[in-house]
Structures are given as C-alpha cells and as structure tokens.
C-alpha cells in the first residue's frame, strides 16, 4: 500500500473551521425539519417530505461524523451525548428508503435473470467522478459501445411502477457529498407476466415482505419524529446552530492531524481486507457460506461494511478541511454502497426462501436470486479494489 505524504504547503486549519461547518450542518438540519413538518408525512408521504427526511439524515450524519473525528477540540460530555442520538435519527430515517431500494433491486434482478426484453437502467450518482481519472467503469462489468452494462441491456420492459436511485446535484457547500445524495423516482417495474411461475411467486413474496417492512419503517420514523427524544435532539441542534461548545484545547489547535488520523484508520481497515482475492474477477469468494442455515448477516461482509463507514468519516473530514476528494475515492465509496445494497438484498432473498411451505419453484428462484446478489457483492469488491489502488497511487 502506497503511503500518503502530507502536503508541506498546507497550513494549519483552526477549530473555527469546524465550528463553522457544524453550524452550517445544524442549519441544514433545522431547515429540513421545518420542510418535513410543512409538507407532512402521513401514510403516503409526498416527494417533498421524502426529500426532507433525506436531508435530515444527511445533516445528522455529517454532524455526528464531525463530533467523532474532531472530538479533542469539542466539549467531551456534550459531544458524547449528542453523537449517538444523531446516529439514532439517521438510522431510523434510513430504514424506509432501504426497504424501497432493496425491493427495487430484487425485482429488477428477477426480471433480468428471466431474460426479458431490455430497457436502459438509470445510473447511480457519479456527478463528481471523472471516468478518465479513475479508469474503467466502477462496477467492474463490461460495457457496450452505448455505455450500458450487460445486466442493463438484459433488463426488461415493464408495466408496474417501483422506485430507483438516480443522480441529484450536490450542493455547492459540500462538493464531496455527491455519492451519498440521491433521489428516489418512479421507473417502470418488472412485468410479472413475462416471468416464470417460480420467479413471479418469488417476486410476489418479496413484494409482500418488503412492503410490510417498509410500512413498519415508515410508522417507526413518524413515531420517532414525534417523540420527546427527537424534540430534545432538535433543541440541541438548534443551540449548535448558534454556538459550538469547544474545549479549551481548541485554542491554537490544528484540525489536520485529526483528519489524518481518520485517514489512517481507514487505511488500516482496508489493509485488513482480502484485496488480493477481491482483485481476481470471478473468484466466487462472496458465495462462501451461501448455504449456511444461520440467518445472521453474511460473516465476511462485516469488514467491508466497516470500511464503508470509515471511508464516509474520511470524506466528511475532508469536507471540514475544504479539501476536494480524489475522484477514485468517490468511486470507491460508490462501490462500497453497491456492496452494502447487494449484501442486504441477498439477505432478504435468503430470508424469503426460509418462508415455510413455499413451492419448490419459488424456492429455486429465490436461490438463484440470492446467488446473483452475492455475485453483485463480488463485483463491488472488485470495483473497490481497483478504485482504491488508483486512489492510493494518486495520493502517494
């Protein structure tokens, strides 16, 4: 692994930069909260309320990350009390979107695996990444002359409607945030009339289970936003928007060593990953334990999920320093997002296959779907390995 050498021309970054950053994010949080209350969020949430909830999550993540990375210059008791509360807000609001995206991914995969007619699949958010700067497409798949991937060319024309992730411009104040900003818009859903009996029943089973999970997640989010716990968090964020509690150590402190420490934690976690194996296409490593009766998350995915979180902390630390992220760093983050999505989709397919008294054809279709998503996990690992090696070379 190439070593990162600090820029000798870069001057110290004072704690006032962190204070300004946290105040801006707190203002975004309060603005999103006001929008969410104005648009309402009943049983059928409007597009504005969905976007407001997403903005709440985005601001909460960044405030929490700032409190974690730059804790030495903040009041320790205040930071330790607020950080887990913001993580609770972000995690609670993320569940409904996760269920929607998971159902999307599984239904589209079912249709693709059935060999239906093609339609162009929308791309993920990559607005700030330069393909020339980071080599081939980040998903590790072969692309046609028209730029579409093989699964996209095989995906089907449809009649129903589901939602999918499409790009959204990043704000001028946070250029490095493009990879985690996305909107959910309606696109055609798979027409089950073109599916085999087993695939159609598998899709219906997944639809029932994930729609129920999404409904429960929506109700949980509404209850959370109306709870006294959330109101207490909003009050603390309102105070943060006007004054950031800094510690006495903030006087004359430089934020760069703390940001460098976040980078080092990321580098150490990446070093522990099996990148040599991940760099070999079609290594089938992600399929190991595929027949395990244990319903817990796939054991080998945990380390990759941890790297995804550390990469996000590193990116947010660069935002505080107002340092642009390397294009390949954004590509690596996108690959880990796909890894997380495919891992959770595979787990949902496996959970559906454990449903009692389902038909053998349905169970077979779910097994094929599970294997397909584990192959997606493998492809995402391959894409991350390539992007990380390029980013490491670019910062050496």
N, C-alpha and C positions, 0 to 999 in steps of 0.2 A: 504494500500500500504506500503510495507516494505521500510524503509528509507535506503539510501545509505550512508555508513560511509566512509570517506576519509581514504586512506592508510597513516598511520603516518610515514612509512618508505620512502614514495615517496618524493624526493627532489623537489625544485622549478625548473620550466622549463623556461629558459630565452627567451627573444624575438628573439635571434639569431636562435632559433629552428624554429620559424615561418618564419623568413626571408629565411632560407634555404629551407623550404617547399615550399614557394611561388616561389622561384627561380626555383626549380625543376619542379613545375607545369607549370610555364611560358615556360620553355624549352620544355616540352612536347607539349604545345600548338603550339609553333613555329615549332616543328618537324612535328606535324600533319598537320599544314597548308602547309608546304613545300611538304609533301607527297600528299596532296589533289591537289595542283597545278600541281605536276608532273604526277599524274595518270589521271587528267582531270575528269570532271563531266558533261558530256553532257546529252542528253535526256535519254540515257541508261547508268547510272553510273556503273563503274566497282566495283568489290568487294573491291579492294584496296581503291578506293575513298570513298566508304561507310564506311569502317573501319576508314579512316582518319577523316571523318566527326564525327564519333562516338568518336574518340579520342579528337577532338576539343571540343565537348560537355563535355566530362569527365573532361578535364583540366579546362575548363571555369567554370564548377560547383564548382570545388574544390577551385579555386582562389576566386570566389565570396563568397563561404562559409567562407573561411579564413578571407576575408575582413569584413564580417558581425560579426563573432564570436569574433574576436580579434581586433576590431576597436579601443579600447582605446590605443593600443600601435602603431597604424598606423597614418600617416598623415590624418586628418579627411577629408579635402577637396579632396584630391586625392582618398581616398577610396570610398567616397560617389559618386564621379563622375564615377569611373570605375565599381563599383559593378552592377548597373542596366544595363550597357552596356554589361557586360558579361552574365547577365541573358537573355538579348535580343538575344545574339548569341546562347546560349544553347537552348532557347525556339524555335527559328526559325529553327534550325537544327533538332530539335526533331520531328517536325510535320510529315515529310515524313515517318520516321520509325514508328511513332504512327499509321498512316493510314494503313501501311502494316500489322502491328501486329493486328490491330483491324479487318481488313478483314479476316486475318488468323483465328482468334479466332471465328468469327461469322460463317464462312463457315464450320469449323470443328465441331462447336456446332450443326449446322443444320444437318450435316451428322450423328452425334452421336444421335441426337433426332429422326432421321428417322430409327434407329435400323439397320444400315448396318453392314457388316462384320467387325471384329476387325482388328486393326493394332496398334503396340506399339507406343505410343506418346512419343516424346522426353521430357526429364526432364528439369526443369528450372535450372539456375546456382546456385548450392549449394555446390561448391567445398570445401569451408572452414567451412562448418557446420558439426558438429558431431551429427548424429542422436541419439547416446546413451546419449549425453549430454543434449539433449533438448526433449527427449520423442518421441511421435509418429509423423508420417508424418505431415509436417507443413500445408498441405492444408485442414486438418480436415476431409478427406474422408477415408472410409475403404479401405484397400489394400488387394489384394490376396496374396497367398503364393509366387508368382513370383514377387511381388513388384509393380505390375501395379495397377492403380486406376480403379474403376468401369467405369468411362467415357472413360478411355483409352482402356479398354477391349471392349467397345461397339463401339469405333470409327471405321471408315470404311476404306476399301481398296479403292484406288483412281487411277485416270488416269491423271488428270491435275497436275499443279505444283503451289504451293504457298510457302511462307517462314515462318519460325517459329524460336523461340528463343531456342538456345542450349547453354550449358556451354562453357566458354572460360577461360583459366587460368588467374589468376590475376597477375600483376607484383609484383616482389619481394619488390619494394619500397612502395607498398600500399596494404598490405595484407587484409585490411578491405574493399577493394573495390570490392570484388568478386561478391557481389549481384547486382551491377549495371553495370557489364561488361557482355555483351552477344553479340553473333554474329547472323546474320540472314542468314540462309542457306536454300536451296531448299529442300522441302519434298513433298511427293505426296499430292495433293489436292483432295477434295471430288469429286467423280464422280456423276454428277447430274443425270445420267441415273438411279441411284438407289433411287433417291428422289421422293417424291410425287410431283404432279404438283404444288401445292402451295409452297412447300419448294424449288423446283427448281426455280420457278419465284422469290421467295424471295431472293434466293442466287444470281440470275442474277441482281436483282435490287440493292442489296448491293454491288455487284461487280462493277456495273456502277458508283454508287455514291461515293464509297470509292476510286476507281481507279482515278476518276476525282479529288477528294480531294487530293490524293497522288501526282498526276501530278502537280496540282497547288502548293502544298507544295514544290515540287522539284524545280519548277521555282522560287518560292519566295526565297528559300535557295540560289539558284545560283545568283539571283539579290542581295541578302544581302551580299554574299561573295565578290561580285564585287563592292560594294558601297563604297563611301568615308567614310561613318560612320564605316564600318568594318575595312577599312585601318587605320583609326585613332585608333581604338581599338588595332589592331595588333601592331601599333607603341608603344602604351603604354605598352603592354605586353612585347615587345622586351626590353624596358627600365627596366621593372620589372625583367627580367631575369638576369640583371646585378646589379641592385641596388633596394632595397626595401625601400621606404620612411617611416621611423619610426618616431614616435613623441618623444618629449623629455621625455615623461613618460615611454618610453621603457627601459630606463636605470634602471637596477635592478628590472624590473617588472617580475612577475611570471604569466605564462600563465594558470596555473591550475585553479585559481578561475574563469577565463573567460570560460574555458571548463566546469567547474562545473555549471556555470550559464546556459549554453546551455542545460545541462542535466536537470536542474531544470525546464526550460521552457518546455522541452519535458514531464517531469513527470506531470507537471500541466495540460498540454493539454490532456494527457492520462487519468488523473483523471476525467476530464470533459466528457469523452466518456461513453456511456452506456455499460460498460464492463459486468455488471451483466446480462443484456439481451443478449449480444453477447456470453456469456458463456453457454447459453442454446441452444443446437442444434435444428434446425428446428423451430426457433421462429417466422419466417415469418416477422420480423421487416423490412427487406430490401424491402419487397413488398408494404409497405405502400406508398401511393401517386403514385402507379403504373399506375393508370388511370387518373392522373391529366392532364388537357389539356395544362398546362404550359410547353413550350418546353425548359425552362431553365434547367440546371443540377439539379439532384436529391438533394433536400434541405438537407437531412440527411447525405449526403456523404461529405460535405464540411469539417466538423470537422475531419473526418478520413484522408482526403487529407492533411489537415494542420499538423496532427501528422506525416504523412509520410515525409513531408518536414523537420519538426523539428528533426525527427529521423535521417535523412540524415545529417543535420547540426551537430548533436551529433557525428555521426560516423566519419565525416571529422575532427571534433575537436580532436577526439582520434587519428586520423592519425597524426596530428601535434604533439601530445604528444608522438607519437610512442607507443601507448598503444593498445594491441590487443583487439578487440571487443569480447564480450561474444558470444558464438555460438548461443544462443537463441536471441540475439539482431539481428543477421543476419537473423535468421528465421522470426522474427517479421517484418523486412524490406521486406523480400520476400512476406510475407502475405499481406502487405500493397501495394506492387506492383501489386499483383493479384487483390486486391480490386480496385485499380485505373483502371486496364485494364478492369475488368468486368463492372465497372460502366460506362466507356466510351463506351464499346461495347453495353451495354443495351441502352444507349442514342442514339447510331447510329441505333439500331433496331427500337427504337421508332420514330426516325426521318424518317426512311424509311417508316414506317407504316402510316405516315401522307402524303405520296405522293398521290395526287389526282387521282381518277379513277383507283385504283388498284383493282384487283379481290378479292372477299371475301376470297378465299382460300389463297391468298398471304398475306392478312392482318392477317388472323388467324395464319399462320406460323410465321409471324413476331412477333405476340403477344406471342406465345409460346416461341420464341427465347428470347424475352425481359424478360419474367418471368424466363427463365433458367439462364440468365446472372445475374439477381437480386438474384437468389439463390446462384450463384457463389460469389456475393458480401457478402452474409450472411455467406457462408463457410469461406471466407477470414477473416471476422471479428472474427469468432470463432477461427480460427488458430492463429490470432494475440493475442487474449485474453489469450490463453493458453501459447504462447511463452513469452508474456510479464510477466505473473505471474511467470514463471520459471526464467526469467532473473532478475526480482526484488528479488526473493528469493536467487539467486546466488550472488547478489551484496550486500545483507543486512549484 
